[in-house]
Amino acid sequence: MSTPAPPRASLLLLAYLAFVSLGLPDGLIGVGWPSIRADFDVPTEAVGLVLTAGTVGYLTSSLVAGFTLARLGVGRLLAGSTLLASLALTGYATSPALAVMAACALVLGLGSGAIDSGLNAYAAGAFGPRHMNWMHAFFGLGVAIGPLIMTGALAVGLSWRWGYGLVAAAQLALAAAFALAVRAWRDRSVAGAGGPGSPGPGPQEAAADRGLVTPVRVRETLRLPAVWLGSLAFTVYVAIEAAAGLWAFLLLTEGRGMTAGVAGVCVSGYWGSLFVGRVVQGIGSERLGAAKVLRGSLLGMAAGAALIALPAPAWVAVAGLLVLGFAAAPVFPLLMLTTAERVGAAHADRTVGVQIAAAGLGGALVPTGIGVLVGNTSVQALGPALTVLAVVLLALHAATSRGGAEPPARPSRWR
């Protein structure tokens, strides 16, 4: 298989901007939700309706994106999906009721899932491992910018709707850029294996490149306890990451007495620490090995969650958020990297799919459950809930790591 030529700078820039745009809406809702809740006169836990609708759309789109990609090509798929996301965010900004916002969340999930899947399919062969990792790191940058946009809008007296409107306009501009670059995307293969326009290797050929793997039946994969324990670990990890970002603003303002403007910046700092951690610890994992970095990161997540749980001044909770974000940064890619170690190479590809689905569910269901807990008790319950989840994640990692040998450290996809 030939090595792909270096990617064009313009396509790299578009790919990075696309992943920034994927993260922006996730960063908006945590700061905007108290205002949205008051505007629609709904309880705190009603955010679960929006999160669940978005997850359903995302998972559906991710599953069918491969078939759509073959028909449309990556350029048209990205342009159309980004336009769809822009329309959905415009719907957020003009929603008269929560039910309409939830319907728009479903549409946003459809657009975001296609962008994510389409770019991953292209970048896997065309960009190489370094740019692939950095592309995913920019997702964290987008989520860090989101709270700043919403905080800025609220700080100058504008409605939360302006935050979504600004991001919708940015998505529209990006859709136009993708449309103008359709031919440039088409000039490279989706999988990067052959010349321009070649379909690239299929799953079996890719597996052959990694080493011959004897095919196994699906039910044999699903019988493995490590498949379900590992998938549960993804559920818990994404639940911690999403719940901290979603409810931290409420904790800092209503629970620790911080002003809305400062709290918004602190939530942005949490997501920013995730971005920085992915860049820094991605380099460290190549030198120290995935297993050591992963163990240290999981312990760091528990420490950060414990700081958030302490009945202490607001700055202690902010420190906990920064520690949690930095420590959590490499966990998703390193858990994905060690999939074959846990389940065996023959089961790895199928297990990855199960893990991604479990991560999506964890990002929607568990933060919603924490919202119900907060709504029925106190926002102070966030810290203890995150601490319990962090300890559970440590236990799950220990259970799935027994008896495995660490694979060679190599780049994986970021999230």
Buried (B, 14 or more C-beta within 10 A) or exposed (E): BEEBEEBBEEBBEBBBBBBBBBBBBBBBBBBBBBBBBEBBEBEBBBBBBBBBBBBBBBBBBBEEBEEBBEEBBBBBBBBBBBBBBBBBBBBBBBBEEBEBBBBBBBBBBBBBBBBBBBBBBBBBBBBBEEBBBBBBBBBBBBBBBBBBBBBBBBEEEBBBBBBBBBBBBBBBEBBBBBBEBBEBBBBBBBBBBBEEEBEBBEEEEBBEEEEEBEEEEEEEBEEBEBBBBBBBBBBBBBBBBBBBBBBBBBBBBBBBEBEBEBBBBBBBBBBBBBBBBBBEBBEBBBEBBBBBBBBBBBEBBBBBBBBBBEEBEBEBBBBBBBBBBBBBBBBBBBBBBBBBBBBBBBBBBBBBEBBBBBBBBBBBBBBBBBBBBBBEEEBBBBBBBBBBBBBBBBBBBEBBBEEBEBBEBEBBBBB
